Amino acid sequence: MRRPLAILAGVLLTGALTLPASAADSDEDFTIKDPRITESSGLAASRQHPGIYWTHNDQDTGAFLYAVDSRTGETVATITMTGVGTPRDVEAISMGPDNQLYVGDIGDNDGVQWPYVWVYRLPEPKTLKDQTIRATQYVVKYSDGTRDAESLVVHPKTGRVYIIDKQEDGGHLYEGPAELSASGTNVFKPTVPVDMWATDAAFSPDGKTLAVRGYFGGVAYDWNGGKLKRLERISVPLGQGESASYSTDGTKLMLGSEGAGSSVVANDVPGDTGSDSSSGGGSSASSDDSGDSGRTGDLKVGAIAVVVACVVVFGLRRLLRRG
């Protein structure tokens, strides 16, 4: 009877351990290993290169962008931007239509109130290698005076650029011109309030959902043609959370932090980005922390299964001994 008992134990333990491993799979999480990247302040998923995320430091020794492979955490290409001035405080990066990267030099390091800020645009390279790419530089001003901001998003369908200012009691969504001009000043105007001390934001690939994150939480909005409708809260990892991006397929919301060897956590997407429903605010409170609670629940189920397996094995042993 020892062999059947061993087989039964193996089957039970295999089943128990398989559940949490698959359900709580975290291979979409990754750690940025490049020692040069110590202040990752933005994140943008590549459409041409699956698994690649573009990031940057908020202050660097040059105008650099880094392509990080989420499967290894290693940098596979470094882009040096030319055609731009010396970056001041680069806080955001976003992928626009036609594989155009938009970079937001929009922060106010050291509390400086800049009379204008910059947005850079450049084509994402088709080949991942260290190279120099000429970018277009746009001068940006706000219609209501200087602002500190860390969130820049580009609508994936229209290509319109938006900025969210960073205020502890909540900021506003600022809308840029339909097309940015490289020869003049681009005035961004406030449109609707944003209930978040925003450190980054991201559009879903279909452009229907806008996710805004801060240090202590986030909010998902139904885009609703720019008239934001609150959907639900977003749970974010602890730490100095500075970046957000949807995965290319739209199934995950990637949330990054600053610091050397910083991690990027993949959470389930907020709301139903694949639905045509425009109803807002219908999410239950249980969805607020869906990413963390889902993983925690899976681990609890796995732990219970292991305990049950052990109880069955020991129970059979006792019965065999009595026999």
Buried (B, 14 or more C-beta within 10 A) or exposed (E): EEEEEEEBBEEBBEBBBEBBEEBBEEEBBBEBBBEEBBBBBBBBBBBEBEBBBBBBBBBBEEBBBBBBBBEEBEBBBBBEBEBBEEBBBBBBBBBBBEBBBBBBBBBBEEEEEBEEBBBBBBEBBEEBEEEEBEBBBBBBBBEEEBBBBBBBBBBBBEBBBBBBBBBEEBBBBBBBBEEBEEEEEBBBEBBBEBBBBBBBBBBBBEBBBBBBBBBEBBBBBBBBEBEBBBBBBBBBBEBBBBBBBBBBEBBBBBBBBBBEEBBBBBBBBBBBBEEEEEEBEEBEEEBBBBBBBBBEEBBEBBEEBBEEBBEEBEEBBEEEEEE
